[in-house]
Amino acid sequence: PEPVRRIRLWVKDRSSVWPRRRSPGEAATTGRGLLLVDALATHWGVESRGDGKAVWCEFTVGGSPRSTG
């Protein structure tokens, strides 16, 4: 079997306000970031980072993208 590898992506900003999932309407031009991350990433989270926060997500490369338990 092919080994499972993970790619981790971090995005950091200086805001202390944590992101929240939204329910944007069809015509909305913003508000889909966490919806996309949640749909595509294997895992994701938010961590405090000194003067702000970091949002991270992991993508599985090879194997199954999500474990079914």
Residue frames as a rotation matrix with the C-alpha (Angstrom) as fourth column:
PRO 1
0.567 0.824 0.000 0.00
0.824 -0.567 0.000 0.00
0.000 0.000 -1.000 0.00
GLU 2
0.024 -0.494 0.869 1.02
0.432 -0.779 -0.455 3.58
0.902 0.386 0.195 -0.67
PRO 3
-0.567 -0.257 -0.782 2.27
0.823 -0.170 -0.542 5.44
0.006 -0.951 0.308 2.43
VAL 4
0.591 0.788 0.172 0.01
0.750 -0.615 0.245 8.17
0.299 -0.016 -0.954 3.74
ARG 5
-0.628 -0.777 -0.038 1.62
0.757 -0.599 -0.261 11.59
0.180 -0.192 0.965 3.85
ARG 6
0.474 0.782 -0.406 0.29
0.849 -0.528 -0.026 14.81
-0.235 -0.332 -0.914 5.29
ILE 7
-0.475 -0.494 0.728 0.73
0.593 -0.791 -0.150 18.40
0.650 0.361 0.669 4.26
ARG 8
0.154 0.490 -0.858 0.16
0.936 -0.351 -0.033 21.04
-0.317 -0.798 -0.512 6.94
LEU 9
-0.256 -0.100 0.962 -0.66
0.570 -0.819 0.067 24.63
0.781 0.565 0.266 6.04
TRP 10
-0.159 0.150 -0.976 -0.57
0.904 -0.374 -0.205 27.52
-0.396 -0.915 -0.077 8.54
VAL 11
-0.058 0.139 0.989 -1.99
0.506 -0.850 0.149 31.01
0.861 0.509 -0.021 8.11
LYS 12
-0.261 -0.140 -0.955 -1.15
0.950 -0.215 -0.228 33.53
-0.173 -0.967 0.189 10.81
ASP 13
0.075 0.221 0.972 -2.53
0.396 -0.902 0.174 37.01
0.915 0.372 -0.155 11.44
ARG 14
-0.862 -0.497 0.095 -2.38
0.159 -0.444 -0.882 39.60
0.481 -0.745 0.462 14.21
SER 15
-0.123 0.898 0.423 -6.07
-0.707 -0.379 0.598 39.53
0.697 -0.225 0.681 15.08
SER 16
-0.915 -0.145 0.376 -7.11
-0.388 0.565 -0.728 37.87
-0.107 -0.812 -0.574 18.33
VAL 17
0.064 0.998 0.024 -10.63
-0.861 0.067 -0.504 37.26
-0.504 0.011 0.864 16.95
TRP 18
-0.662 -0.293 0.690 -11.03
-0.045 0.934 0.353 33.59
-0.748 0.203 -0.632 16.11
PRO 19
-0.799 0.376 -0.470 -12.62
-0.542 -0.112 0.833 32.68
0.260 0.920 0.293 12.77
ARG 20
-0.382 0.746 0.546 -16.12
-0.274 0.473 -0.837 31.28
-0.883 -0.469 0.024 12.68
ARG 21
-0.817 0.194 0.544 -17.97
0.553 0.530 0.642 29.24
-0.164 0.826 -0.540 10.13
ARG 22
-0.581 0.640 -0.502 -20.62
-0.533 -0.766 -0.359 31.16
-0.615 0.059 0.787 8.26
SER 23
-0.204 0.593 0.779 -23.60
0.698 0.646 -0.309 30.28
-0.687 0.480 -0.546 6.11
PRO 24
-0.707 -0.135 -0.694 -23.17
-0.234 -0.881 0.410 32.64
-0.667 0.453 0.592 3.17
GLY 25
0.452 0.892 -0.007 -25.93
-0.174 0.081 -0.981 33.08
-0.875 0.445 0.192 0.63
GLU 26
0.478 -0.217 0.851 -25.43
0.772 0.566 -0.289 32.10
-0.419 0.795 0.439 -2.99
ALA 27
0.742 -0.132 0.657 -24.57
0.394 -0.707 -0.587 35.67
0.542 0.695 -0.473 -4.03
ALA 28
0.899 -0.428 -0.088 -22.14
-0.126 -0.446 0.886 36.29
-0.419 -0.786 -0.455 -1.13
THR 29
0.680 -0.723 -0.123 -18.55
-0.202 -0.024 -0.979 37.01
0.705 0.690 -0.163 -2.13
THR 30
-0.453 -0.806 0.382 -17.04
-0.667 0.023 -0.745 36.20
0.591 -0.592 -0.547 1.30
GLY 31
0.052 0.480 0.876 -17.56
-0.982 0.183 -0.042 33.78
-0.180 -0.858 0.481 4.17
ARG 32
0.861 0.325 -0.390 -16.61
-0.433 0.872 -0.229 30.46
0.266 0.366 0.892 2.58
GLY 33
-0.009 -0.999 -0.044 -13.05
-0.813 0.033 -0.582 30.03
0.583 0.031 -0.812 3.85
LEU 34
-0.577 -0.229 0.784 -13.68
-0.741 0.550 -0.385 27.74
-0.343 -0.803 -0.487 6.80
LEU 35
0.557 0.797 0.235 -16.40
-0.549 0.565 -0.616 25.89
-0.623 0.214 0.752 4.90
LEU 36
0.687 -0.382 -0.618 -13.82
-0.527 0.324 -0.786 25.00
0.500 0.866 0.022 2.25
VAL 37
-0.411 -0.876 0.253 -11.16
-0.810 0.224 -0.542 24.10
0.418 -0.427 -0.802 4.82
ASP 38
-0.229 0.395 0.890 -13.63
-0.725 0.541 -0.426 21.88
-0.650 -0.743 0.162 6.70
ALA 39
0.789 0.611 -0.058 -14.75
-0.469 0.540 -0.699 20.15
-0.396 0.579 0.713 3.50
LEU 40
0.727 -0.523 -0.445 -11.28
-0.363 0.257 -0.895 19.56
0.583 0.812 -0.003 2.05
ALA 41
-0.229 -0.903 0.363 -8.90
-0.816 -0.026 -0.578 19.16
0.531 -0.428 -0.731 4.99
THR 42
-0.149 0.073 -0.986 -8.39
0.291 0.956 0.026 16.01
0.945 -0.283 -0.164 7.00
HIS 43
0.185 0.141 -0.973 -7.97
0.979 -0.109 0.171 18.05
-0.081 -0.984 -0.159 10.21
TRP 44
-0.173 -0.304 0.937 -7.90
0.350 -0.908 -0.230 21.76
0.920 0.289 0.263 11.06
GLY 45
0.351 0.284 -0.892 -7.78
0.936 -0.081 0.342 24.05
0.025 -0.955 -0.294 14.04
VAL 46
0.525 -0.159 0.836 -6.92
0.006 -0.982 -0.190 27.46
0.851 0.105 -0.515 15.47
GLU 47
0.239 -0.522 -0.819 -4.18
0.958 0.264 0.111 28.31
0.158 -0.811 0.563 17.96
SER 48
0.979 -0.025 -0.200 -3.28
0.041 -0.946 0.321 31.49
-0.197 -0.322 -0.926 19.83
ARG 49
0.283 -0.921 0.266 0.06
0.918 0.180 -0.353 32.87
0.278 0.344 0.897 18.67
GLY 50
-0.618 -0.663 -0.422 1.48
0.768 -0.623 -0.145 35.71
-0.167 -0.414 0.895 20.78
ASP 51
-0.754 0.270 -0.598 0.00
-0.183 -0.962 -0.203 38.79
-0.630 -0.043 0.775 19.14
GLY 52
-0.251 0.710 -0.658 -2.65
-0.967 -0.151 0.206 36.95
0.047 0.688 0.724 17.11
LYS 53
0.361 0.427 0.829 -3.66
-0.412 0.871 -0.269 33.49
-0.837 -0.244 0.491 15.96
ALA 54
-0.728 -0.488 -0.481 -2.80
-0.664 0.327 0.672 30.80
-0.170 0.809 -0.562 13.45
VAL 55
0.539 0.824 0.173 -5.32
-0.663 0.542 -0.517 28.72
-0.520 0.164 0.838 11.54
TRP 56
-0.624 -0.778 -0.074 -3.88
-0.693 0.507 0.512 25.40
-0.361 0.371 -0.856 10.39
CYS 57
0.642 0.765 0.047 -5.14
-0.673 0.592 -0.444 22.52
-0.368 0.253 0.895 8.31
GLU 58
-0.502 -0.753 0.426 -3.78
-0.434 0.645 0.629 19.14
-0.748 0.131 -0.651 7.22
PHE 59
0.489 0.550 -0.677 -4.35
-0.869 0.240 -0.433 17.44
-0.076 0.800 0.595 3.90
THR 60
0.205 -0.369 0.907 -3.71
-0.131 0.908 0.399 13.73
-0.970 -0.200 0.138 3.39
VAL 61
0.156 -0.256 -0.954 -1.76
-0.986 -0.095 -0.136 12.79
-0.056 0.962 -0.268 0.28
GLY 62
-0.608 -0.278 -0.744 -2.14
-0.416 0.909 0.001 9.17
0.676 0.310 -0.669 -0.77
GLY 63
-0.891 0.329 -0.312 -4.44
0.453 0.656 -0.604 6.72
0.006 -0.679 -0.734 0.94
SER 64
0.054 0.994 0.090 -7.91
0.905 -0.087 0.417 7.73
0.422 0.059 -0.905 2.09
PRO 65
-0.382 -0.242 0.892 -8.44
0.092 -0.970 -0.224 11.46
0.920 -0.004 0.393 2.77
ARG 66
-0.128 0.377 0.917 -10.59
-0.942 -0.335 0.007 10.86
0.310 -0.863 0.398 5.85
SER 67
-0.972 -0.155 -0.176 -10.69
-0.088 0.936 -0.340 7.86
0.217 -0.316 -0.924 8.13
THR 68
-0.145 0.988 -0.058 -14.13
-0.463 -0.016 0.886 6.33
0.874 0.155 0.460 8.49
GLY 69
-0.003 0.086 0.996 -13.41
-0.999 -0.038 0.001 4.98
0.037 -0.996 0.086 11.94
